[in-house]
């Protein structure tokens, strides 16, 4: 058997998401809360319904404001609940 694991150890692509900023208050410095919504098809009814998830995203320069559409990516954990960094404002 060949135990060639070099193909498995290649860096995985970072998870990239886009969403809308729903909170950018002064209480959390350098942090924004982004809501990512997606449509899911019901397996039996065949209808689409909306699911949303909120992520805390690190915003080093505090440039994102409430209502902005932003792109962000996954990184190492920055704090207890924050493991995403702001990429750009779309």
N, C-alpha and C positions, 0 to 999 in steps of 0.2 A: 504494500500500500504506500501511496505517496502522501506524506503529511505536509503538503505545501499550503500554508495558511497565509501567504502573502496577499492573495487576492481578497481574503476576508478582512485583513487589517488596514485596508485602504480607508482613508477618512470618509465618513459618511457625510452627505450633504446636510447642511444645517437646515432645520425646519423653518421655512419662511411663511409668514402669514400676513394678511392685511385686514384692517378693521377700522372702526370709528372710535375716536377718543370720546369717552363719556365722562371722564373726571380728570382734571388736572389742577387740583387745589394746592394751596400753599401748605396744607398740613403734611403732605408727603412731598418733600423736596426731591427733585430729580426723578419722580415717579409719575407715570400716567396709567390710567386704567383704560384698556381698549376692549371693546366688544367685537367679537368675530361671529357673524351670523352665517349659517349655511342651510341649504334646503336638503331634506331627507325624504325619500320616497317610502311611503308606508307599504310593507310587504303584501298586505292583503287588499287594502282599499285602493292602492295604486295612486293615492293622492300625495301631493308634496306638502310638507309642513316645515316651519322654521325652527331651528335650534340655535341657541346662542351661548357662547362661553366668554367669560371675562378674564383677561390676562393683565397682570401688573407688569409694566414695561419700563425699563430704565431709560430715562431721557436726560443725558448728561448736561445738555445746555438749556434745558427747560424751554424748548422752542415750540413744542406741540401744544395747541390750545383745544378747548372743548369743541367738538364737531369736526375736527380735522380727520381726513382719511389718511392713515399711516401704514407703512410697511415695517415689519419687525422680524427678528430672527432669534432662534434659541441659542443660548450660551450656557456657560457654567452657572451654577446658582450664585446670585449676587447677594441675596438675603433669604430669609425663611420662605417668602412667597414670591420672590422675583427671580426669574431665570430667562428673561427675554430682554433684548436690547433694541432700541429704535434704529431702524435703517434709514428711512427717509419719509418725508411727508409727500404723499401722492397728490 
